[in-house]
Amino acid sequence: MAIEPNTLEFELLFYLTIVVIIAKVIFSLYLGIRILQKKKRVGEFQFDFMFGLFVLMLTLLISRIMLCYFDFFLTKLNEDTYYLSPNIEVWKTATLISVIGFIVLLFIVDKRVLRFKFKGIPAYIMIGLALFQFLYPVDSMEDFRFISMIGLFQMVVVAWVPLLFLYIGIKTPGLRKISFTIVIAILIYAGGGLLVGEHILGPLRAAYGNEIHVLIFFVFVITKIIGLSLLSYSSTQFSM
C-alpha cells in the first residue's frame, strides 16, 4: 500500500528527509573548514582520509537532494511509478553520484593508508557495479528491485573499509580508539542505509502498513546522523 500525499505519514517522511539534508550540509561545511585549516597549518593540500570523507559527504548530500525530489515530487512515494521515465533516470543519477563518493574514499584509503597495497581493486569493483546499475535497462518494478539490490553488493565492497580500520586498531595501539570509532560509525551508517532499500521497505510496508515505513525512516535518520557525526569527527583525528 503506497503512502498517499497530504497524509501525516507523507509529511513526516518529507520533514525527516529535510533533517537528513540539513545534517549533511552541516557535516560537509565542518569537514570543508577543517580541511582548509589543515592546509593552512601544514602548508599544502592533502588527499587524505578527511578529504575522501568530505567528497563522500558532498556526493551523499547531492544524492539525497535528488532522491528527495524523486520521492516527494516525482513519484510521491508511489512505488508503481519508480521505474517510469523520467523518475528512474533521476534515481539512477542520484545513486551513481553517491557511489562516486564511495569510490573516491575507497581509492584514497587504499592509496594513502595502505600505500596502494590493493592496487585500487575495491574502487574498480565499485566502478563496475555502479556502471552496471546505471546502464541496466529498467522496464518494470521487478527490474527496479533488481538494480536496488546491487546496493547490497556495493556495501559488501565498502565493508572492506571498516575491516581495514579494525585491523589498524588491533595492530596500532596509538590509533586504536579512533580506528574503532571509525568502524562503529561506518557500521551504524551502513546499517541505517540498508533499512530503506525498496527490497526491504516494500515487503515490510505491504505486511505492516505505512506506519512501519515512518518508523524505519525515523531509525534511518537517527543512524545516519549518528554515523556521519562520528565519521566526521574521527576523520579529523585520524592520521597515518
Backbone torsions as a table, in degrees:
resi	resn	phi	psi	omega
1	MET	NA	121.4	-177.8
2	ALA	-74.4	151.2	175.0
3	ILE	-79.8	123.3	-176.2
4	GLU	-80.6	142.9	174.3
5	PRO	-60.9	156.6	177.9
6	ASN	64.9	22.1	172.9
7	THR	-107.2	167.5	-179.2
8	LEU	-62.6	-41.0	-180.0
9	GLU	-62.2	-43.9	-179.4
10	PHE	-61.7	-45.5	-179.6
11	GLU	-65.1	-40.9	179.7
12	LEU	-63.1	-43.8	178.9
13	LEU	-63.0	-38.7	179.3
14	PHE	-63.7	-47.6	-177.4
15	TYR	-69.9	-32.5	174.5
16	LEU	-64.6	-37.3	176.7
17	THR	-64.3	-40.4	178.0
18	ILE	-62.5	-37.7	177.0
19	VAL	-60.7	-43.4	178.6
20	VAL	-61.8	-43.8	-179.9
21	ILE	-61.8	-45.3	179.5
22	ILE	-62.1	-41.7	179.2
23	ALA	-61.0	-41.8	-179.2
24	LYS	-69.4	-32.8	174.1
25	VAL	-63.0	-45.3	-178.9
26	ILE	-63.3	-45.6	-179.2
27	PHE	-67.7	-35.7	177.3
28	SER	-64.1	-44.4	178.2
29	LEU	-64.2	-41.9	179.4
30	TYR	-59.2	-49.0	-179.4
31	LEU	-67.0	-38.6	178.4
32	GLY	-61.3	-42.2	178.7
33	ILE	-65.4	-42.8	-179.8
34	ARG	-66.4	-34.1	177.1
35	ILE	-66.1	-42.7	178.2
36	LEU	-65.2	-39.7	178.0
37	GLN	-63.6	-41.1	179.1
38	LYS	-66.4	-40.2	178.2
39	LYS	-60.7	-41.7	179.0
40	LYS	-67.4	-35.6	-177.0
41	ARG	-73.6	-43.0	-176.0
42	VAL	-95.0	-12.5	176.0
43	GLY	87.0	4.0	178.5
44	GLU	-154.3	156.8	177.9
45	PHE	-83.1	133.5	-176.5
46	GLN	-119.5	130.2	175.4
47	PHE	-87.2	73.5	-175.1
48	ASP	-108.6	-170.7	-177.7
49	PHE	-59.4	-39.2	179.8
50	MET	-63.3	-40.6	177.8
51	PHE	-66.4	-40.6	177.8
52	GLY	-60.7	-40.6	178.3
53	LEU	-69.1	-34.4	176.9
54	PHE	-62.1	-44.8	177.5
55	VAL	-61.9	-43.3	178.6
56	LEU	-60.8	-42.7	-178.9
57	MET	-63.0	-41.0	178.9
58	LEU	-64.4	-44.4	-179.4
59	THR	-66.9	-36.9	176.7
60	LEU	-66.2	-35.3	177.3
61	LEU	-65.0	-50.1	179.8
62	ILE	-61.6	-43.9	179.8
63	SER	-60.9	-44.2	-178.4
64	ARG	-66.0	-37.0	176.8
65	ILE	-62.2	-44.4	179.0
66	MET	-65.7	-39.5	178.8
67	LEU	-69.7	-29.7	173.6
68	CYS	-62.9	-44.0	176.6
69	TYR	-62.9	-42.2	178.8
70	PHE	-61.7	-47.0	-174.6
71	ASP	-71.5	-46.9	-166.6
72	PHE	-104.9	-12.2	-179.0
73	PHE	-119.7	-37.9	179.5
74	LEU	-84.5	-57.6	-174.7
75	THR	-96.9	-19.5	-176.0
76	LYS	52.0	38.4	176.4
77	LEU	63.8	20.5	175.8
78	ASN	-92.7	105.4	-174.1
79	GLU	-63.1	-20.6	179.1
80	ASP	-68.0	-13.9	-179.3
81	THR	-108.4	2.2	-176.2
82	TYR	-60.2	-38.5	-173.2
83	TYR	-88.4	-3.3	-178.6
84	LEU	-79.1	155.8	175.9
85	SER	-87.2	139.8	7.5
86	PRO	-91.7	8.1	-175.3
87	ASN	-57.4	-48.3	-175.8
88	ILE	-65.3	-33.3	178.3
89	GLU	-66.1	-37.9	177.7
90	VAL	-66.1	-44.2	180.0
91	TRP	-62.3	-45.6	-179.7
92	LYS	-62.4	-42.2	-179.2
93	THR	-65.3	-43.5	179.1
94	ALA	-62.6	-42.4	179.6
95	THR	-65.6	-41.8	179.1
96	LEU	-61.9	-42.3	-179.9
97	ILE	-61.0	-43.3	179.9
98	SER	-65.0	-39.3	-179.8
99	VAL	-66.8	-33.9	177.3
100	ILE	-57.2	-39.7	177.6
101	GLY	-62.0	-41.6	177.9
102	PHE	-66.6	-37.1	178.9
103	ILE	-62.0	-45.4	178.8
104	VAL	-61.3	-43.9	-179.3
105	LEU	-64.3	-43.9	179.1
106	LEU	-60.5	-42.7	-178.7
107	PHE	-65.6	-43.3	-178.9
108	ILE	-66.1	-42.1	178.5
109	VAL	-60.9	-43.8	179.0
110	ASP	-64.7	-43.7	-175.1
111	LYS	-72.9	-47.8	-171.5
112	ARG	-91.6	-34.9	-177.3
113	VAL	-89.0	-40.3	-175.7
114	LEU	-103.6	4.5	-178.6
115	ARG	56.1	39.1	175.4
116	PHE	63.5	34.0	-179.2
117	LYS	-61.9	-35.2	-177.4
118	PHE	-96.8	7.4	174.7
119	LYS	56.0	26.4	177.7
120	GLY	76.0	9.5	-174.8
121	ILE	-59.4	-44.4	178.2
122	PRO	-57.5	-40.2	179.1
123	ALA	-66.3	-39.4	-179.9
124	TYR	-66.5	-36.4	176.7
125	ILE	-63.2	-42.6	178.3
126	MET	-63.1	-37.7	178.1
127	ILE	-62.1	-44.2	179.5
128	GLY	-62.2	-45.1	179.1
129	LEU	-64.6	-39.9	-179.3
130	ALA	-65.0	-43.0	179.7
131	LEU	-66.5	-40.6	177.3
132	PHE	-60.5	-45.7	-180.0
133	GLN	-64.0	-39.6	-177.0
134	PHE	-73.3	-37.3	-173.6
135	LEU	-91.8	-14.1	-177.9
136	TYR	-63.5	128.1	-178.9
137	PRO	-71.3	129.7	-178.2
138	VAL	-114.4	116.5	-178.3
139	ASP	-125.0	2.3	-178.9
140	SER	-156.3	169.7	177.9
141	MET	-66.4	-30.7	176.7
142	GLU	-64.0	-40.3	176.7
143	ASP	-62.6	-41.3	-179.6
144	PHE	-63.3	-44.2	178.9
145	ARG	-63.6	-35.3	179.8
146	PHE	-63.5	-49.6	-178.5
147	ILE	-71.4	-25.2	175.4
148	SER	-64.8	-35.3	-179.0
149	MET	-69.7	-16.8	175.1
150	ILE	-58.6	-29.5	178.0
151	GLY	-58.5	-30.0	177.3
152	LEU	-65.4	-41.8	178.2
153	PHE	-67.1	-36.0	177.7
154	GLN	-64.6	-38.7	178.4
155	MET	-66.9	-30.8	175.5
156	VAL	-62.8	-41.0	178.2
157	VAL	-66.9	-44.2	-179.7
158	VAL	-63.9	-26.1	178.8
159	ALA	-59.9	-17.7	175.3
160	TRP	-59.7	-32.2	-177.2
161	VAL	-67.6	-53.8	178.1
162	PRO	-62.6	-32.3	176.5
163	LEU	-63.5	-38.0	177.5
164	LEU	-62.7	-47.8	-177.9
165	PHE	-70.4	-28.6	173.4
166	LEU	-63.5	-42.7	177.7
167	TYR	-63.4	-43.7	179.2
168	ILE	-61.3	-42.9	-179.6
169	GLY	-63.3	-37.3	179.9
170	ILE	-71.3	-40.9	-174.4
171	LYS	-85.8	-21.5	-175.2
172	THR	-123.3	96.2	-177.2
173	PRO	-54.8	-37.2	-178.2
174	GLY	-67.0	-21.6	-179.6
175	LEU	-109.9	8.8	-172.6
176	ARG	-61.8	-49.9	-175.4
177	LYS	-63.5	-47.8	-176.3
178	ILE	-71.2	-34.9	178.5
179	SER	-66.3	-43.3	178.8
180	PHE	-66.5	-34.6	176.3
181	THR	-62.9	-41.0	177.3
182	ILE	-62.4	-42.3	178.8
183	VAL	-60.0	-48.2	-179.4
184	ILE	-62.3	-42.3	-179.4
185	ALA	-61.7	-43.9	-179.6
186	ILE	-65.7	-41.3	179.8
187	LEU	-64.4	-41.1	178.1
188	ILE	-63.8	-46.0	-178.9
189	TYR	-63.7	-47.8	-177.5
190	ALA	-66.1	-39.2	179.2
191	GLY	-60.8	-41.7	178.0
192	GLY	-66.2	-39.6	-178.9
193	GLY	-64.5	-37.2	-179.5
194	LEU	-65.4	-26.4	-176.4
195	LEU	-65.4	-31.1	-171.3
196	VAL	-99.7	10.8	173.0
197	GLY	-66.4	141.7	-176.4
198	GLU	-62.3	-27.5	178.1
199	HIS	-66.8	-18.0	176.2
200	ILE	-103.7	-46.0	-177.5
201	LEU	-64.1	-42.9	-176.5
202	GLY	-55.8	-56.0	179.4
203	PRO	-61.5	-38.6	179.5
204	LEU	-65.9	-41.3	178.5
205	ARG	-63.5	-39.9	179.2
206	ALA	-66.6	-34.1	-176.1
207	ALA	-83.3	-37.7	-171.1
208	TYR	-118.8	-3.3	178.7
209	GLY	93.4	176.0	-174.7
210	ASN	-69.2	-22.2	-179.5
211	GLU	-61.2	-34.8	-179.8
212	ILE	-67.1	-30.8	177.0
213	HIS	-62.1	-46.1	-179.8
214	VAL	-64.4	-43.1	-179.2
215	LEU	-62.8	-45.8	-179.7
216	ILE	-65.4	-40.0	180.0
217	PHE	-67.8	-32.7	175.8
218	PHE	-64.1	-44.2	176.3
219	VAL	-61.8	-40.7	177.5
220	PHE	-57.1	-46.0	-179.3
221	VAL	-63.0	-47.1	-178.7
222	ILE	-61.4	-47.2	-178.5
223	THR	-66.4	-37.6	178.2
224	LYS	-62.0	-47.3	-177.7
225	ILE	-65.5	-44.3	178.9
226	ILE	-63.2	-47.5	-179.1
227	GLY	-61.6	-45.5	-178.2
228	LEU	-69.2	-36.2	179.2
229	SER	-66.8	-42.5	177.4
230	LEU	-64.9	-41.6	178.7
231	LEU	-64.1	-44.0	-178.4
232	SER	-61.1	-47.2	179.4
233	TYR	-65.3	-45.4	-176.7
234	SER	-62.0	-37.5	-178.5
235	SER	-63.5	-27.9	179.5
236	THR	-79.2	-15.3	-177.0
237	GLN	-103.7	-16.2	-175.0
238	PHE	-86.4	133.5	178.2
239	SER	-153.1	130.6	176.6
240	MET	-132.3	NA	NA
